[in-house]
Amino acid sequence: MSGVVVVVGPKEVVGRGAVDPEEATIALDCLDDDLALVDGRVIRVDDLWRDVVGSATGGRCGRLRLICPSWWSPRRLARIAAAAGHWSDDVAVVLRSEVPAATAAVVELGPELVIVHVDGHRHAIARASHPADIVDVVAARVAGLPTVTVDVPSGVGLLGSNLVRALRLRGVEVTLEDDRSLAAAVGGGVDDGAVRRHLTPRRVGVAAAILTAGGLAAAAMAIDGDQAEPAGGTWLVEGRVAVEVPARWTVERVTAGPGSARVQVTSPSDRSEVIHVTQSRVPATETLDSTAAALAAVLAGQPAGVFVDFTAAGERAERSAVTYREVRGDRRVDWTVVLDGGLRIAIGCQGTASVPEGACDRAIRSAHAVGRK
């Protein structure tokens, strides 16, 4: 059984076998969900991904390499690797940014984010702005560099050609990569140093449950060149929200107990230091005033003393926000609620002053909506 390379995402799934494009689209759209609707049937997303990867590989195979977006969350990558484990006993995930030959920078295009990989740092740029503005920001990030690789995945818009043209006009030598060229490089024996994590089926279950924020998706990603914190920062993309959190902190999903379902990011050195992230869809017309009114009505129905210091028109990390404090026993969480792209994003800061003043302010400042509007 020969080795196989499958390119997974961000918009298509491509391998040696034929993949039903509708099933692939549904699988990608539901990657963060537990259930999906296919041909009127409700099926488990894990089962759907098993079938999609099986179609892409053409059945059982030997060495299987999965090329995935570098900004995908550890949970996403673990889910894909688990699906691949049904078809191969030798599965590894390779991040797109690790494949191109050495250049001064790699610009990786996604449907919602543009990631600039340069000098060992990664800079995320939301694609909510006008394309010309995004091109200008990327050009500024790579200014003065002689060579740049632009990675354009299948199905990801027209920004790539505009970006290549703009960089070449600035005298930059540009190499263009796509799904086909990356697959050829990996199939030809990409340096195993580019494999961010080797996931056997036995390890996948652990990886899916708890991973560090800087694990598979973006190991030790420093944002905007800021190295003030030894741990650096990494982008956590969960559902429709992207937020910068400390690298190597542990990411867990909490669905039980008091409070809303949330993602919590915990310090490895002090588990009392936590950043909580929740999200909920709201109408595009939602204002901060209407958010404050809705939250005030909900909190008023809670036991006295649990939610205090409510401020309808507050500010945190240079952002207008609704702020309040949650007190449960010896736990105190300072919540900051902001709006972006039809999404209500709440960042909770729990712990000593170092969390609110450092990592938590960065999380609040960076939090924004991605994905379908």
VEXNU-978070 format. One record per residue (C-alpha): residue number from 1; residue in one letter; y, x, z. Coordinates in Angstrom, 3 decimals. Example, Ala and Ser with C-alpha at 12.3 -4.5 7.8 and 13.67 -1.06 7.14 Angstrom:
+-----+------+----------+----------+----------+
|  nr | rest |        v |        u |        w |
+-----+------+----------+----------+----------+
|   1 |    A |   -4.500 |   12.300 |    7.800 |
|   2 |    S |   -1.060 |   13.670 |    7.140 |
+-----+------+----------+----------+----------+
//
This chain:
+-----+------+----------+----------+----------+
|  nr | rest |        v |        u |        w |
+-----+------+----------+----------+----------+
|   1 |    M |    0.000 |    0.000 |    0.000 |
|   2 |    S |    3.278 |    1.600 |   -1.145 |
|   3 |    G |    6.612 |    1.676 |    0.639 |
|   4 |    V |    9.117 |   -1.121 |    0.069 |
|   5 |    V |   12.885 |   -1.397 |    0.517 |
|   6 |    V |   14.531 |   -4.773 |    1.162 |
|   7 |    V |   18.296 |   -5.242 |    1.219 |
|   8 |    V |   19.115 |   -7.965 |    3.755 |
|   9 |    G |   22.586 |   -9.490 |    3.735 |
|  10 |    P |   25.316 |  -10.012 |    4.115 |
|  11 |    K |   25.110 |  -12.624 |    1.315 |
|  12 |    E |   21.754 |  -12.070 |   -0.414 |
|  13 |    V |   18.218 |  -10.809 |    0.238 |
|  14 |    V |   16.870 |   -8.480 |   -2.467 |
|  15 |    G |   13.463 |   -6.775 |   -2.673 |
|  16 |    R |   10.639 |   -6.130 |   -5.099 |
|  17 |    G |    9.503 |   -9.752 |   -4.915 |
|  18 |    A |   11.338 |  -12.901 |   -6.000 |
|  19 |    V |   13.276 |  -14.588 |   -3.190 |
|  20 |    D |   14.239 |  -18.256 |   -3.344 |
|  21 |    P |   18.068 |  -18.003 |   -3.360 |
|  22 |    E |   18.496 |  -21.304 |   -1.506 |
|  23 |    E |   16.104 |  -20.281 |    1.267 |
|  24 |    A |   17.817 |  -16.887 |    1.547 |
|  25 |    T |   21.228 |  -18.539 |    1.829 |
|  26 |    I |   20.010 |  -20.908 |    4.556 |
|  27 |    A |   18.344 |  -18.036 |    6.418 |
|  28 |    L |   21.546 |  -15.977 |    6.346 |
|  29 |    D |   23.718 |  -18.942 |    7.350 |
|  30 |    C |   21.394 |  -19.742 |   10.274 |
|  31 |    L |   20.795 |  -16.169 |   11.367 |
|  32 |    D |   22.300 |  -16.832 |   14.811 |
|  33 |    D |   20.583 |  -20.211 |   15.277 |
|  34 |    D |   17.113 |  -21.222 |   16.466 |
|  35 |    L |   16.465 |  -24.009 |   13.928 |
|  36 |    A |   17.283 |  -24.556 |   10.258 |
|  37 |    L |   17.033 |  -27.472 |    7.826 |
|  38 |    V |   15.079 |  -26.642 |    4.650 |
|  39 |    D |   14.220 |  -29.361 |    2.113 |
|  40 |    G |   14.788 |  -32.000 |    4.773 |
|  41 |    R |   12.456 |  -30.272 |    7.247 |
|  42 |    V |   13.522 |  -28.698 |   10.521 |
|  43 |    I |   11.900 |  -25.284 |   10.898 |
|  44 |    R |   12.262 |  -22.332 |   13.243 |
|  45 |    V |   14.672 |  -19.700 |   11.934 |
|  46 |    D |   12.188 |  -16.973 |   12.884 |
|  47 |    D |    9.567 |  -18.644 |   10.662 |
|  48 |    L |   12.095 |  -18.976 |    7.836 |
|  49 |    W |   12.929 |  -15.288 |    8.032 |
|  50 |    R |    9.227 |  -14.391 |    8.057 |
|  51 |    D |    8.821 |  -16.275 |    4.769 |
|  52 |    V |   12.002 |  -14.853 |    3.201 |
|  53 |    V |   11.095 |  -11.257 |    4.049 |
|  54 |    G |    7.528 |  -11.890 |    2.872 |
|  55 |    S |    8.846 |  -13.086 |   -0.484 |
|  56 |    A |   11.105 |  -10.032 |   -0.762 |
|  57 |    T |    8.259 |   -7.603 |   -0.009 |
|  58 |    G |    5.742 |   -9.440 |   -2.193 |
|  59 |    G |    3.269 |   -9.575 |    0.705 |
|  60 |    R |    1.770 |   -6.901 |    2.952 |
|  61 |    C |    3.102 |   -3.410 |    2.411 |
|  62 |    G |    3.054 |    0.026 |    3.983 |
|  63 |    R |    6.373 |    1.650 |    4.865 |
|  64 |    L |    9.112 |   -1.015 |    4.985 |
|  65 |    R |   12.813 |   -0.169 |    5.193 |
|  66 |    L |   15.415 |   -2.891 |    5.763 |
|  67 |    I |   18.988 |   -2.119 |    4.672 |
|  68 |    C |   21.385 |   -4.230 |    6.752 |
|  69 |    P |   25.149 |   -4.468 |    7.330 |
|  70 |    S |   26.334 |   -1.990 |    9.951 |
|  71 |    W |   28.431 |   -4.653 |   11.717 |
|  72 |    W |   25.536 |   -7.044 |   12.374 |
|  73 |    S |   24.705 |   -7.649 |   16.033 |
|  74 |    P |   21.615 |   -6.115 |   17.665 |
|  75 |    R |   20.103 |   -9.602 |   18.004 |
|  76 |    R |   20.384 |  -10.180 |   14.247 |
|  77 |    L |   18.785 |   -6.854 |   13.390 |
|  78 |    A |   15.989 |   -7.385 |   15.897 |
|  79 |    R |   15.267 |  -10.825 |   14.409 |
|  80 |    I |   15.026 |   -9.368 |   10.877 |
|  81 |    A |   12.817 |   -6.524 |   12.090 |
|  82 |    A |   10.542 |   -8.981 |   13.902 |
|  83 |    A |   10.143 |  -10.987 |   10.687 |
|  84 |    A |    9.344 |   -7.792 |    8.790 |
|  85 |    G |    6.699 |   -6.930 |   11.385 |
|  86 |    H |    4.526 |   -9.703 |    9.923 |
|  87 |    W |    4.329 |   -7.757 |    6.645 |
|  88 |    S |    4.269 |   -4.106 |    7.694 |
|  89 |    D |    3.291 |   -1.954 |   10.663 |
|  90 |    D |    5.937 |    0.644 |    9.732 |
|  91 |    V |    9.327 |   -1.101 |    9.885 |
|  92 |    A |   12.730 |    0.526 |   10.301 |
|  93 |    V |   16.304 |   -0.712 |   10.005 |
|  94 |    V |   18.782 |    1.382 |    8.016 |
|  95 |    L |   22.480 |    0.595 |    8.292 |
|  96 |    R |   24.380 |    0.383 |    4.990 |
|  97 |    S |   27.020 |    2.866 |    6.101 |
|  98 |    E |   24.389 |    5.532 |    6.816 |
|  99 |    V |   22.930 |    5.618 |    3.301 |
| 100 |    P |   25.657 |    7.005 |    0.979 |
| 101 |    A |   25.849 |   10.732 |    0.375 |
| 102 |    A |   28.405 |   12.581 |    2.460 |
| 103 |    T |   31.991 |   11.623 |    1.666 |
| 104 |    A |   35.084 |   11.708 |    3.843 |
| 105 |    A |   34.866 |    7.948 |    4.462 |
| 106 |    V |   32.746 |    4.880 |    3.704 |
| 107 |    V |   34.387 |    1.484 |    3.201 |
| 108 |    E |   31.814 |   -1.276 |    3.735 |
| 109 |    L |   32.776 |   -4.720 |    2.442 |
| 110 |    G |   31.573 |   -7.896 |    4.121 |
| 111 |    P |   32.435 |  -11.555 |    3.558 |
| 112 |    E |   34.521 |  -11.689 |    6.761 |
| 113 |    L |   35.135 |   -8.042 |    7.690 |
| 114 |    V |   35.918 |   -4.764 |    5.980 |
| 115 |    I |   34.617 |   -1.792 |    7.970 |
| 116 |    V |   36.117 |    1.653 |    7.409 |
| 117 |    H |   33.812 |    4.443 |    8.623 |
| 118 |    V |   35.784 |    7.673 |    9.011 |
| 119 |    D |   35.676 |   10.721 |   11.314 |
| 120 |    G |   32.832 |    9.202 |   13.313 |
| 121 |    H |   34.915 |    6.103 |   14.069 |
| 122 |    R |   34.685 |    2.594 |   12.659 |
| 123 |    H |   37.686 |    0.380 |   12.027 |
| 124 |    A |   37.146 |   -3.351 |   11.478 |
| 125 |    I |   39.629 |   -5.318 |    9.360 |
| 126 |    A |   39.357 |   -9.100 |    9.191 |
| 127 |    R |   39.433 |  -10.508 |    5.651 |
| 128 |    A |   41.626 |  -13.423 |    6.691 |
| 129 |    S |   44.684 |  -11.711 |    5.210 |
| 130 |    H |   45.798 |  -11.625 |    1.576 |
| 131 |    P |   43.594 |   -9.210 |   -0.473 |
| 132 |    A |   46.588 |   -7.006 |   -1.280 |
| 133 |    D |   47.324 |   -6.614 |    2.428 |
| 134 |    I |   43.695 |   -5.662 |    3.145 |
| 135 |    V |   43.799 |   -3.055 |    0.378 |
| 136 |    D |   46.975 |   -1.581 |    1.894 |
| 137 |    V |   45.410 |   -1.399 |    5.367 |
| 138 |    V |   42.251 |    0.279 |    4.046 |
| 139 |    A |   44.315 |    2.722 |    1.973 |
| 140 |    A |   46.291 |    3.650 |    5.086 |
| 141 |    R |   43.049 |    4.293 |    7.000 |
| 142 |    V |   41.793 |    6.762 |    4.382 |
| 143 |    A |   45.164 |    8.287 |    3.479 |
| 144 |    G |   44.880 |   11.995 |    2.744 |
| 145 |    L |   41.104 |   11.976 |    2.301 |
| 146 |    P |   39.784 |   13.441 |   -0.980 |
| 147 |    T |   36.629 |   11.325 |   -1.334 |
| 148 |    V |   35.744 |    7.781 |   -0.329 |
| 149 |    T |   32.621 |    5.657 |   -0.879 |
| 150 |    V |   33.179 |    1.932 |   -1.381 |
| 151 |    D |   30.076 |   -0.150 |   -0.620 |
| 152 |    V |   30.110 |   -3.555 |   -2.363 |
| 153 |    P |   27.114 |   -5.750 |   -1.394 |
| 154 |    S |   25.883 |   -8.429 |   -3.797 |
| 155 |    G |   27.874 |  -11.647 |   -3.587 |
| 156 |    V |   30.856 |  -10.212 |   -1.719 |
| 157 |    G |   33.956 |  -11.204 |   -3.704 |
| 158 |    L |   36.252 |   -9.248 |   -5.986 |
| 159 |    L |   37.988 |   -7.106 |   -3.380 |
| 160 |    G |   35.838 |   -4.091 |   -4.297 |
| 161 |    S |   37.288 |   -3.573 |   -7.780 |
| 162 |    N |   40.850 |   -4.014 |   -6.508 |
| 163 |    L |   40.220 |   -1.529 |   -3.720 |
| 164 |    V |   38.637 |    1.056 |   -6.019 |
| 165 |    R |   41.567 |    0.772 |   -8.438 |
| 166 |    A |   44.140 |    1.127 |   -5.654 |
| 167 |    L |   42.442 |    4.180 |   -4.148 |
| 168 |    R |   42.068 |    5.914 |   -7.510 |
| 169 |    L |   45.752 |    5.322 |   -8.234 |
| 170 |    R |   46.414 |    7.201 |   -4.980 |
| 171 |    G |   44.392 |   10.171 |   -6.256 |
| 172 |    V |   41.256 |    9.493 |   -4.203 |
| 173 |    E |   37.866 |   10.284 |   -5.750 |
| 174 |    V |   35.921 |    7.050 |   -5.293 |
| 175 |    T |   32.146 |    6.555 |   -5.413 |
| 176 |    L |   30.979 |    2.965 |   -5.802 |
| 177 |    E |   27.742 |    1.865 |   -4.106 |
| 178 |    D |   25.903 |   -1.466 |   -4.271 |
| 179 |    D |   22.565 |   -2.981 |   -3.257 |
| 180 |    R |   20.714 |   -1.341 |   -6.143 |
| 181 |    S |   22.015 |    2.190 |   -5.523 |
| 182 |    L |   21.453 |    1.984 |   -1.757 |
| 183 |    A |   17.895 |    0.724 |   -2.241 |
| 184 |    A |   17.215 |    3.559 |   -4.688 |
| 185 |    A |   18.512 |    6.107 |   -2.181 |
| 186 |    V |   16.407 |    4.735 |    0.688 |
| 187 |    G |   13.344 |    4.323 |   -1.523 |
| 188 |    G |   13.756 |    7.904 |   -2.638 |
| 189 |    G |   13.465 |    9.088 |    0.951 |
| 190 |    V |   16.735 |    8.697 |    2.811 |
| 191 |    D |   17.122 |   11.156 |    5.667 |
| 192 |    D |   15.406 |    9.626 |    8.704 |
| 193 |    G |   18.525 |   10.531 |   10.657 |
| 194 |    A |   20.064 |    7.504 |    8.960 |
| 195 |    V |   17.534 |    5.191 |   10.568 |
| 196 |    R |   19.355 |    3.824 |   13.584 |
| 197 |    R |   16.274 |    2.481 |   15.343 |
| 198 |    H |   12.584 |    2.349 |   14.465 |
| 199 |    L |   11.293 |   -1.081 |   15.508 |
| 200 |    T |    7.564 |   -1.673 |   15.737 |
| 201 |    P |    6.451 |   -5.277 |   16.372 |
| 202 |    R |    5.778 |   -4.474 |   20.044 |
| 203 |    R |    9.339 |   -3.229 |   20.561 |
| 204 |    V |   11.086 |   -6.042 |   18.739 |
| 205 |    G |   10.641 |   -8.585 |   21.552 |
| 206 |    V |   12.432 |   -6.319 |   24.011 |
| 207 |    A |   15.186 |   -5.545 |   21.519 |
| 208 |    A |   15.845 |   -9.212 |   20.887 |
| 209 |    A |   16.204 |  -10.005 |   24.579 |
| 210 |    I |   18.632 |   -7.340 |   25.774 |
| 211 |    L |   20.339 |   -4.601 |   23.757 |
| 212 |    T |   23.355 |   -2.446 |   24.400 |
| 213 |    A |   26.509 |   -3.495 |   22.595 |
| 214 |    G |   26.543 |   -0.180 |   20.762 |
| 215 |    G |   22.837 |   -0.299 |   19.852 |
| 216 |    L |   21.600 |   -1.021 |   16.345 |
| 217 |    A |   24.762 |   -2.629 |   15.026 |
| 218 |    A |   27.351 |    0.042 |   15.698 |
| 219 |    A |   26.351 |    2.936 |   17.877 |
| 220 |    A |   29.288 |    4.269 |   19.895 |
| 221 |    M |   31.862 |    2.805 |   17.528 |
| 222 |    A |   35.378 |    4.003 |   18.419 |
| 223 |    I |   38.056 |    1.595 |   17.241 |
| 224 |    D |   41.443 |    2.717 |   15.869 |
| 225 |    G |   40.695 |    6.304 |   16.871 |
| 226 |    D |   41.068 |    5.452 |   20.563 |
| 227 |    Q |   38.938 |    7.839 |   22.616 |
| 228 |    A |   40.669 |    7.258 |   25.948 |
| 229 |    E |   37.543 |    5.608 |   27.362 |
| 230 |    P |   34.481 |    7.886 |   27.389 |
| 231 |    A |   32.269 |    4.948 |   26.411 |
| 232 |    G |   34.309 |    4.136 |   23.289 |
| 233 |    G |   34.285 |    0.663 |   21.799 |
| 234 |    T |   32.122 |   -1.394 |   19.484 |
| 235 |    W |   32.491 |   -4.692 |   17.648 |
| 236 |    L |   30.340 |   -7.534 |   18.946 |
| 237 |    V |   29.963 |  -10.222 |   16.266 |
| 238 |    E |   28.418 |  -13.355 |   17.771 |
| 239 |    G |   28.396 |  -16.647 |   15.906 |
| 240 |    R |   31.902 |  -17.000 |   14.517 |
| 241 |    V |   33.713 |  -14.652 |   16.883 |
| 242 |    A |   34.228 |  -10.903 |   16.656 |
| 243 |    V |   35.446 |   -9.044 |   19.722 |
| 244 |    E |   35.728 |   -5.391 |   20.692 |
| 245 |    V |   33.729 |   -4.488 |   23.801 |
| 246 |    P |   32.753 |   -1.184 |   25.442 |
| 247 |    A |   29.941 |    0.640 |   23.691 |
| 248 |    R |   26.678 |    1.006 |   25.636 |
| 249 |    W |   27.437 |   -1.994 |   27.835 |
| 250 |    T |   24.569 |   -4.494 |   27.942 |
| 251 |    V |   24.852 |   -7.727 |   25.950 |
| 252 |    E |   23.048 |  -10.806 |   27.278 |
| 253 |    R |   23.172 |  -14.493 |   26.338 |
| 254 |    V |   23.495 |  -16.845 |   29.298 |
| 255 |    T |   22.564 |  -20.503 |   28.792 |
| 256 |    A |   21.631 |  -21.505 |   32.353 |
| 257 |    G |   23.523 |  -21.759 |   35.619 |
| 258 |    P |   27.140 |  -22.783 |   36.250 |
| 259 |    G |   29.733 |  -22.549 |   33.498 |
| 260 |    S |   29.496 |  -22.733 |   29.715 |
| 261 |    A |   26.860 |  -21.029 |   27.588 |
| 262 |    R |   28.232 |  -17.575 |   26.913 |
| 263 |    V |   27.646 |  -13.961 |   26.001 |
| 264 |    Q |   28.180 |  -11.569 |   28.863 |
| 265 |    V |   28.738 |   -7.847 |   28.418 |
| 266 |    T |   27.907 |   -5.856 |   31.550 |
| 267 |    S |   28.808 |   -2.325 |   32.617 |
| 268 |    P |   25.743 |   -0.069 |   32.923 |
| 269 |    S |   27.264 |    1.657 |   35.958 |
| 270 |    D |   28.396 |   -1.443 |   37.893 |
| 271 |    R |   26.823 |   -4.822 |   37.150 |
| 272 |    S |   29.690 |   -6.585 |   38.921 |
| 273 |    E |   31.952 |   -5.557 |   36.015 |
| 274 |    V |   31.425 |   -8.091 |   33.231 |
| 275 |    I |   33.227 |   -9.408 |   30.160 |
| 276 |    H |   32.294 |  -13.024 |   29.325 |
| 277 |    V |   32.804 |  -14.459 |   25.833 |
| 278 |    T |   32.569 |  -18.150 |   24.887 |
| 279 |    Q |   33.544 |  -19.945 |   21.694 |
| 280 |    S |   33.881 |  -23.511 |   20.471 |
| 281 |    R |   35.012 |  -25.064 |   17.215 |
| 282 |    V |   38.282 |  -27.006 |   17.285 |
| 283 |    P |   40.310 |  -28.791 |   14.582 |
| 284 |    A |   42.455 |  -26.500 |   12.464 |
| 285 |    T |   45.461 |  -28.453 |   13.751 |
| 286 |    E |   44.709 |  -27.602 |   17.392 |
| 287 |    T |   47.660 |  -26.047 |   19.231 |
| 288 |    L |   47.764 |  -24.081 |   22.445 |
| 289 |    D |   49.453 |  -27.063 |   24.102 |
| 290 |    S |   46.594 |  -29.393 |   23.149 |
| 291 |    T |   44.076 |  -26.765 |   24.262 |
| 292 |    A |   45.808 |  -26.525 |   27.627 |
| 293 |    A |   45.781 |  -30.314 |   28.029 |
| 294 |    A |   42.075 |  -30.542 |   27.171 |
| 295 |    L |   41.137 |  -27.715 |   29.528 |
| 296 |    A |   43.269 |  -29.132 |   32.343 |
| 297 |    A |   41.471 |  -32.478 |   32.043 |
| 298 |    V |   38.042 |  -30.821 |   32.177 |
| 299 |    L |   38.884 |  -28.509 |   35.080 |
| 300 |    A |   40.419 |  -31.342 |   37.089 |
| 301 |    G |   36.961 |  -32.893 |   37.339 |
| 302 |    Q |   35.422 |  -29.781 |   38.896 |
| 303 |    P |   35.023 |  -29.154 |   42.650 |
| 304 |    A |   38.219 |  -28.160 |   44.425 |
| 305 |    G |   38.832 |  -24.431 |   44.632 |
| 306 |    V |   36.534 |  -23.434 |   41.755 |
| 307 |    F |   39.267 |  -23.233 |   39.086 |
| 308 |    V |   42.681 |  -22.081 |   40.294 |
| 309 |    D |   45.936 |  -20.507 |   39.065 |
| 310 |    F |   45.943 |  -22.571 |   35.855 |
| 311 |    T |   48.757 |  -21.557 |   33.477 |
| 312 |    A |   49.189 |  -23.685 |   30.350 |
| 313 |    A |   51.577 |  -21.305 |   28.567 |
| 314 |    G |   50.491 |  -17.869 |   29.676 |
| 315 |    E |   50.237 |  -14.474 |   28.008 |
| 316 |    R |   47.641 |  -11.709 |   28.165 |
| 317 |    A |   47.250 |   -8.543 |   26.081 |
| 318 |    E |   50.303 |   -9.515 |   23.979 |
| 319 |    R |   48.729 |  -12.874 |   23.051 |
| 320 |    S |   49.873 |  -16.371 |   23.942 |
| 321 |    A |   47.064 |  -17.967 |   25.903 |
| 322 |    V |   45.913 |  -20.475 |   28.496 |
| 323 |    T |   44.881 |  -18.595 |   31.633 |
| 324 |    Y |   43.099 |  -19.553 |   34.845 |
| 325 |    R |   40.771 |  -18.126 |   37.482 |
| 326 |    E |   37.170 |  -19.181 |   38.256 |
| 327 |    V |   35.974 |  -18.567 |   41.821 |
| 328 |    R |   32.299 |  -19.073 |   42.739 |
| 329 |    G |   31.168 |  -17.452 |   45.996 |
| 330 |    D |   32.050 |  -13.766 |   45.815 |
| 331 |    R |   32.452 |  -13.857 |   42.012 |
| 332 |    R |   35.920 |  -14.052 |   40.485 |
| 333 |    V |   36.478 |  -14.421 |   36.731 |
| 334 |    D |   39.941 |  -14.392 |   35.174 |
| 335 |    W |   39.775 |  -16.452 |   31.965 |
| 336 |    T |   42.055 |  -16.090 |   28.929 |
| 337 |    V |   41.758 |  -18.733 |   26.180 |
| 338 |    V |   43.184 |  -18.119 |   22.695 |
| 339 |    L |   42.997 |  -19.889 |   19.322 |
| 340 |    D |   42.107 |  -18.375 |   15.961 |
| 341 |    G |   40.766 |  -19.764 |   12.683 |
| 342 |    G |   39.641 |  -23.145 |   14.021 |
| 343 |    L |   37.959 |  -21.488 |   16.988 |
| 344 |    R |   38.762 |  -21.628 |   20.696 |
| 345 |    I |   37.846 |  -18.236 |   22.163 |
| 346 |    A |   37.643 |  -17.654 |   25.910 |
| 347 |    I |   37.404 |  -14.148 |   27.376 |
| 348 |    G |   36.476 |  -13.891 |   31.056 |
| 349 |    C |   37.181 |  -10.724 |   33.048 |
| 350 |    Q |   35.004 |  -10.185 |   36.108 |
| 351 |    G |   35.093 |   -7.162 |   38.397 |
| 352 |    T |   37.479 |   -4.509 |   39.598 |
| 353 |    A |   40.962 |   -3.899 |   38.251 |
| 354 |    S |   39.605 |   -1.381 |   35.737 |
| 355 |    V |   38.003 |   -4.165 |   33.701 |
| 356 |    P |   41.053 |   -6.454 |   33.277 |
| 357 |    E |   43.414 |   -3.538 |   32.716 |
| 358 |    G |   41.238 |   -1.693 |   30.248 |
| 359 |    A |   38.222 |   -3.041 |   28.409 |
| 360 |    C |   39.033 |   -6.705 |   28.980 |
| 361 |    D |   42.576 |   -6.443 |   27.615 |
| 362 |    R |   41.119 |   -4.769 |   24.542 |
| 363 |    A |   38.608 |   -7.606 |   24.152 |
| 364 |    I |   41.355 |  -10.230 |   24.420 |
| 365 |    R |   43.619 |   -8.400 |   22.003 |
| 366 |    S |   40.874 |   -7.992 |   19.384 |
| 367 |    A |   39.075 |  -11.362 |   19.568 |
| 368 |    H |   39.234 |  -13.293 |   16.294 |
| 369 |    A |   37.269 |  -15.786 |   14.233 |
| 370 |    V |   35.062 |  -14.724 |   11.347 |
| 371 |    G |   32.772 |  -16.604 |    8.960 |
| 372 |    R |   33.037 |  -20.078 |    7.480 |
| 373 |    K |   36.268 |  -21.936 |    8.102 |
+-----+------+----------+----------+----------+
//
